């Protein structure tokens, strides 16, 4: 799952990839069973080819990661 925080253009240093490994989510240097992602300045989040506005919950399910807007 590719996560990009955007505000009209790619913000340098704000691109992250989330993946599941052994029952946890790995997001950059962080490890957890869920993550809240919230863009700054009313920005957007880009996940798997689609744009989303507002907070996004990333959770681990049997088949992989799920993003809930």
The first five atom37 places (N, CA, C, CB, O) and aatype in JSON, in Angstrom:
{
  "aatype": [20, 20, 20, 20, 20, 20, 20, 20, 20, 20, 20, 20, 20, 20, 20, 20, 20, 20, 20, 20, 20, 20, 20, 20, 20, 20, 20, 20, 20, 20, 20, 20, 20, 20, 20, 20, 20, 20, 20, 20, 20, 20, 20, 20, 20, 20, 20, 20, 20, 20, 20, 20, 20, 20, 20, 20, 20, 20, 20, 20, 20, 20, 20, 20, 20, 20, 20, 20, 20],
  "atom_mask": [
    [1, 1, 1, 1, 1],
    [1, 1, 1, 1, 1],
    [1, 1, 1, 1, 1],
    [1, 1, 1, 1, 1],
    [1, 1, 1, 1, 1],
    [1, 1, 1, 1, 1],
    [1, 1, 1, 1, 1],
    [1, 1, 1, 1, 1],
    [1, 1, 1, 1, 1],
    [1, 1, 1, 1, 1],
    [1, 1, 1, 1, 1],
    [1, 1, 1, 1, 1],
    [1, 1, 1, 1, 1],
    [1, 1, 1, 1, 1],
    [1, 1, 1, 1, 1],
    [1, 1, 1, 1, 1],
    [1, 1, 1, 1, 1],
    [1, 1, 1, 1, 1],
    [1, 1, 1, 1, 1],
    [1, 1, 1, 1, 1],
    [1, 1, 1, 1, 1],
    [1, 1, 1, 1, 1],
    [1, 1, 1, 1, 1],
    [1, 1, 1, 1, 1],
    [1, 1, 1, 1, 1],
    [1, 1, 1, 1, 1],
    [1, 1, 1, 1, 1],
    [1, 1, 1, 1, 1],
    [1, 1, 1, 1, 1],
    [1, 1, 1, 1, 1],
    [1, 1, 1, 1, 1],
    [1, 1, 1, 1, 1],
    [1, 1, 1, 1, 1],
    [1, 1, 1, 1, 1],
    [1, 1, 1, 1, 1],
    [1, 1, 1, 1, 1],
    [1, 1, 1, 1, 1],
    [1, 1, 1, 1, 1],
    [1, 1, 1, 1, 1],
    [1, 1, 1, 1, 1],
    [1, 1, 1, 1, 1],
    [1, 1, 1, 1, 1],
    [1, 1, 1, 1, 1],
    [1, 1, 1, 1, 1],
    [1, 1, 1, 1, 1],
    [1, 1, 1, 1, 1],
    [1, 1, 1, 1, 1],
    [1, 1, 1, 1, 1],
    [1, 1, 1, 1, 1],
    [1, 1, 1, 1, 1],
    [1, 1, 1, 1, 1],
    [1, 1, 1, 1, 1],
    [1, 1, 1, 1, 1],
    [1, 1, 1, 1, 1],
    [1, 1, 1, 1, 1],
    [1, 1, 1, 1, 1],
    [1, 1, 1, 1, 1],
    [1, 1, 1, 1, 1],
    [1, 1, 1, 1, 1],
    [1, 1, 1, 1, 1],
    [1, 1, 1, 1, 1],
    [1, 1, 1, 1, 1],
    [1, 1, 1, 1, 1],
    [1, 1, 1, 1, 1],
    [1, 1, 1, 1, 1],
    [1, 1, 1, 1, 1],
    [1, 1, 1, 1, 1],
    [1, 1, 1, 1, 1],
    [1, 1, 1, 1, 1]
  ],
  "atom_positions": [
    [[0.85, -1.17, 0.0], [0.0, 0.0, 0.0], [0.89, 1.22, 0.0], [-0.97, 0.0, 1.21], [1.76, 1.37, 0.87]],
    [[0.69, 2.09, -0.95], [1.48, 3.32, -1.05], [0.67, 4.47, -0.48], [1.9, 3.61, -2.52], [-0.48, 4.67, -0.86]],
    [[1.28, 5.23, 0.42], [0.62, 6.36, 1.05], [1.4, 7.62, 0.74], [0.5, 6.16, 2.59], [2.59, 7.7, 1.03]],
    [[0.74, 8.59, 0.15], [1.38, 9.87, -0.15], [0.55, 10.99, 0.43], [1.57, 10.06, -1.68], [-0.66, 11.03, 0.22]],
    [[1.17, 11.88, 1.15], [0.46, 13.06, 1.61], [0.66, 14.14, 0.56], [0.95, 13.54, 3.03], [1.8, 14.46, 0.21]],
    [[-0.43, 14.69, 0.05], [-0.34, 15.62, -1.06], [-1.1, 16.91, -0.76], [-0.86, 14.98, -2.33], [-2.09, 16.89, -0.03]],
    [[-0.65, 17.99, -1.31], [-1.38, 19.26, -1.3], [-1.06, 19.94, -2.63], [-0.98, 20.17, -0.06], [-0.3, 20.9, -2.68]],
    [[-1.66, 19.42, -3.7], [-1.42, 19.96, -5.03], [-0.2, 19.37, -5.71], [-1.29, 21.43, -4.95], [-0.19, 19.24, -6.93]],
    [[0.82, 19.03, -4.97], [2.02, 18.41, -5.53], [2.66, 17.55, -4.45], [3.02, 19.49, -6.06], [2.37, 17.7, -3.26]],
    [[3.52, 16.67, -4.86], [4.18, 15.78, -3.91], [5.06, 16.59, -2.96], [5.02, 14.71, -4.64], [5.89, 17.4, -3.4]],
    [[4.88, 16.37, -1.69], [5.7, 17.04, -0.68], [6.91, 16.16, -0.38], [4.89, 17.34, 0.62], [6.76, 15.01, 0.03]],
    [[8.07, 16.7, -0.59], [9.3, 15.94, -0.41], [9.37, 15.33, 0.98], [10.52, 16.84, -0.65], [9.1, 15.99, 1.98]],
    [[9.74, 14.05, 1.04], [9.91, 13.37, 2.32], [8.62, 12.89, 2.95], [10.6, 14.26, 3.25], [8.63, 12.48, 4.11]],
    [[7.5, 12.94, 2.23], [6.22, 12.56, 2.8], [5.64, 11.3, 2.16], [5.24, 13.69, 2.67], [4.44, 11.05, 2.29]],
    [[6.43, 10.52, 1.48], [5.94, 9.31, 0.84], [6.29, 8.11, 1.71], [6.53, 9.15, -0.59], [7.44, 7.94, 2.11]],
    [[5.28, 7.29, 2.0], [5.49, 6.13, 2.85], [4.84, 4.9, 2.22], [4.93, 6.37, 4.26], [3.86, 5.02, 1.49]],
    [[5.39, 3.75, 2.52], [4.81, 2.49, 2.09], [4.46, 1.69, 3.32], [5.78, 1.71, 1.16], [5.29, 1.52, 4.21]],
    [[3.23, 1.19, 3.38], [2.79, 0.36, 4.48], [2.7, -1.08, 3.99], [1.42, 0.84, 5.06], [2.29, -1.33, 2.86]],
    [[3.08, -2.02, 4.84], [2.95, -3.43, 4.51], [2.71, -4.22, 5.78], [4.21, -3.96, 3.76], [3.01, -3.76, 6.88]],
    [[2.17, -5.41, 5.62], [1.93, -6.27, 6.77], [3.04, -7.31, 6.85], [0.54, -6.96, 6.67], [3.55, -7.79, 5.84]],
    [[3.41, -7.64, 8.09], [4.44, -8.64, 8.33], [4.2, -9.26, 9.7], [5.87, -8.02, 8.23], [4.23, -8.56, 10.71]],
    [[3.98, -10.55, 9.73], [3.81, -11.3, 10.98], [2.76, -10.69, 11.9], [5.13, -11.37, 11.72], [2.97, -10.58, 13.11]],
    [[1.63, -10.29, 11.34], [0.52, -9.8, 12.15], [0.6, -8.35, 12.59], [0.4, -10.62, 13.32], [-0.18, -7.93, 13.44]],
    [[1.54, -7.58, 12.03], [1.62, -6.15, 12.36], [1.75, -5.35, 11.06], [2.82, -5.87, 13.3], [2.06, -5.89, 10.0]],
    [[1.5, -4.06, 11.17], [1.67, -3.15, 10.04], [3.0, -2.44, 10.2], [0.5, -2.12, 9.94], [3.3, -1.89, 11.26]],
    [[3.79, -2.46, 9.14], [5.04, -1.71, 9.11], [4.81, -0.47, 8.27], [6.22, -2.58, 8.53], [4.41, -0.57, 7.11]],
    [[5.05, 0.69, 8.84], [4.89, 1.96, 8.14], [6.13, 2.79, 8.43], [3.58, 2.72, 8.57], [6.27, 3.38, 9.5]],
    [[7.04, 2.82, 7.44], [8.32, 3.49, 7.62], [9.03, 2.86, 8.82], [8.14, 5.03, 7.82], [9.31, 1.66, 8.79]],
    [[9.33, 3.61, 9.86], [10.02, 3.06, 11.03], [9.05, 2.62, 12.14], [11.0, 4.08, 11.59], [9.49, 2.12, 13.18]],
    [[7.74, 2.81, 11.91], [6.75, 2.5, 12.95], [6.14, 1.13, 12.73], [5.65, 3.56, 12.96], [6.03, 0.65, 11.6]],
    [[5.73, 0.49, 13.84], [5.08, -0.82, 13.81], [3.87, -0.77, 14.74], [6.06, -1.96, 14.25], [3.97, -0.32, 15.88]],
    [[2.72, -1.23, 14.23], [1.5, -1.2, 15.04], [0.46, -2.12, 14.4], [0.95, 0.25, 15.17], [0.68, -2.66, 13.31]],
    [[-0.67, -2.31, 15.08], [-1.76, -3.08, 14.49], [-2.76, -2.18, 13.77], [-2.48, -3.9, 15.57], [-3.66, -2.68, 13.09]],
    [[-2.61, -0.84, 13.91], [-3.41, 0.12, 13.14], [-2.7, 1.47, 13.14], [-4.85, 0.25, 13.72], [-1.88, 1.76, 14.01]],
    [[-3.04, 2.29, 12.15], [-2.48, 3.64, 12.04], [-3.57, 4.6, 11.61], [-1.3, 3.68, 11.04], [-4.4, 4.27, 10.77]],
    [[-3.56, 5.79, 12.18], [-4.36, 6.9, 11.69], [-3.44, 7.79, 10.88], [-5.05, 7.69, 12.86], [-2.37, 8.17, 11.35]],
    [[-3.84, 8.12, 9.65], [-3.09, 9.02, 8.79], [-3.95, 10.27, 8.62], [-2.74, 8.34, 7.39], [-5.13, 10.17, 8.28]],
    [[-3.38, 11.43, 8.86], [-4.14, 12.68, 8.7], [-3.28, 13.7, 7.98], [-4.6, 13.23, 10.08], [-2.22, 14.08, 8.48]],
    [[-3.72, 14.16, 6.8], [-2.94, 15.15, 6.06], [-2.99, 16.52, 6.74], [-3.45, 15.27, 4.62], [-3.93, 16.83, 7.47]],
    [[-1.97, 17.31, 6.51], [-1.92, 18.65, 7.07], [-2.55, 19.64, 6.09], [-0.46, 19.05, 7.39], [-2.65, 19.36, 4.9]],
    [[-2.95, 20.78, 6.58], [-3.45, 21.89, 5.75], [-4.53, 21.47, 4.76], [-2.3, 22.51, 4.99], [-4.51, 21.9, 3.61]],
    [[-5.47, 20.65, 5.2], [-6.57, 20.19, 4.34], [-6.07, 19.49, 3.08], [-7.46, 21.37, 3.95], [-6.69, 19.57, 2.03]],
    [[-4.95, 18.8, 3.21], [-4.37, 18.09, 2.08], [-5.1, 16.79, 1.78], [-2.91, 17.8, 2.35], [-6.16, 16.51, 2.34]],
    [[-4.52, 16.02, 0.89], [-5.09, 14.77, 0.45], [-4.13, 13.62, 0.73], [-5.44, 14.83, -1.05], [-2.93, 13.83, 0.9]],
    [[-4.68, 12.42, 0.78], [-3.88, 11.2, 0.93], [-4.11, 10.37, -0.33], [-4.27, 10.4, 2.24], [-5.25, 10.2, -0.77]],
    [[-3.04, 9.87, -0.9], [-3.1, 9.06, -2.12], [-2.81, 7.62, -1.74], [-2.08, 9.57, -3.21], [-1.72, 7.3, -1.26]],
    [[-3.79, 6.73, -1.95], [-3.63, 5.32, -1.59], [-4.06, 4.47, -2.77], [-4.44, 4.96, -0.32], [-5.19, 4.56, -3.24]],
    [[-3.14, 3.64, -3.24], [-3.43, 2.68, -4.32], [-4.17, 3.3, -5.5], [-4.24, 1.54, -3.77], [-5.17, 2.76, -5.98]],
    [[-3.68, 4.44, -5.97], [-4.22, 5.05, -7.17], [-5.43, 5.95, -6.99], [-4.58, 4.0, -8.1], [-6.01, 6.41, -7.97]],
    [[-5.83, 6.22, -5.74], [-6.99, 7.08, -5.49], [-6.65, 8.15, -4.46], [-8.19, 6.25, -5.02], [-5.83, 7.93, -3.58]],
    [[-7.31, 9.3, -4.6], [-7.14, 10.42, -3.67], [-8.23, 10.4, -2.61], [-7.17, 11.76, -4.42], [-9.39, 10.11, -2.89]],
    [[-7.84, 10.72, -1.38], [-8.79, 10.79, -0.27], [-8.5, 12.06, 0.52], [-8.69, 9.53, 0.65], [-7.35, 12.49, 0.64]],
    [[-9.55, 12.64, 1.07], [-9.39, 13.82, 1.91], [-9.84, 13.46, 3.32], [-10.19, 15.04, 1.34], [-10.8, 12.72, 3.5]],
    [[-9.16, 14.0, 4.3], [-9.51, 13.71, 5.69], [-8.69, 12.57, 6.25], [-10.99, 13.4, 5.8], [-7.78, 12.04, 5.6]],
    [[-9.04, 12.19, 7.46], [-8.3, 11.13, 8.16], [-8.54, 9.78, 7.52], [-8.7, 11.09, 9.63], [-9.61, 9.51, 6.96]],
    [[-7.54, 8.92, 7.62], [-7.62, 7.58, 7.08], [-7.12, 6.61, 8.15], [-6.8, 7.44, 5.75], [-6.06, 6.81, 8.74]],
    [[-7.89, 5.55, 8.38], [-7.49, 4.51, 9.31], [-6.94, 3.34, 8.51], [-8.68, 4.06, 10.22], [-7.62, 2.84, 7.61]],
    [[-5.74, 2.89, 8.81], [-5.13, 1.74, 8.16], [-5.16, 0.59, 9.15], [-3.65, 2.05, 7.68], [-4.58, 0.69, 10.24]],
    [[-5.83, -0.51, 8.78], [-5.95, -1.66, 9.67], [-5.47, -2.92, 8.95], [-7.41, -1.84, 10.15], [-5.44, -2.99, 7.73]],
    [[-5.11, -3.9, 9.75], [-4.65, -5.18, 9.23], [-5.81, -6.17, 9.26], [-3.45, -5.72, 10.06], [-6.47, -6.34, 10.28]],
    [[-6.05, -6.82, 8.12], [-7.08, -7.85, 8.02], [-6.43, -9.12, 7.48], [-8.26, -7.4, 7.12], [-5.25, -9.11, 7.12]],
    [[-7.2, -10.2, 7.43], [-6.66, -11.49, 6.97], [-6.0, -11.4, 5.6], [-7.76, -12.51, 6.92], [-4.94, -12.0, 5.39]],
    [[-6.6, -10.67, 4.68], [-6.09, -10.62, 3.31], [-5.11, -9.48, 3.08], [-7.23, -10.47, 2.36], [-4.64, -9.3, 1.95]],
    [[-4.77, -8.73, 4.12], [-3.82, -7.63, 3.95], [-4.29, -6.37, 4.65], [-3.59, -7.34, 2.49], [-5.01, -6.43, 5.65]],
    [[-3.88, -5.23, 4.13], [-4.2, -3.94, 4.73], [-5.47, -3.36, 4.14], [-3.04, -2.97, 4.56], [-5.76, -3.53, 2.96]],
    [[-6.23, -2.66, 4.99], [-7.44, -1.98, 4.56], [-7.37, -0.54, 5.02], [-8.71, -2.68, 5.11], [-7.0, -0.25, 6.15]],
    [[-7.74, 0.38, 4.12], [-7.8, 1.81, 4.45], [-9.27, 2.19, 4.59], [-7.09, 2.68, 3.36], [-10.08, 1.9, 3.71]],
    [[-9.62, 2.84, 5.71], [-10.99, 3.24, 5.99], [-11.03, 4.76, 6.1], [-11.54, 2.57, 7.29], [-10.34, 5.34, 6.94]],
    [[-11.84, 5.4, 5.25], [-11.93, 6.86, 5.22], [-13.14, 7.3, 6.02], [-12.01, 7.4, 3.77], [-13.41, 8.49, 6.13]]
  ]
}
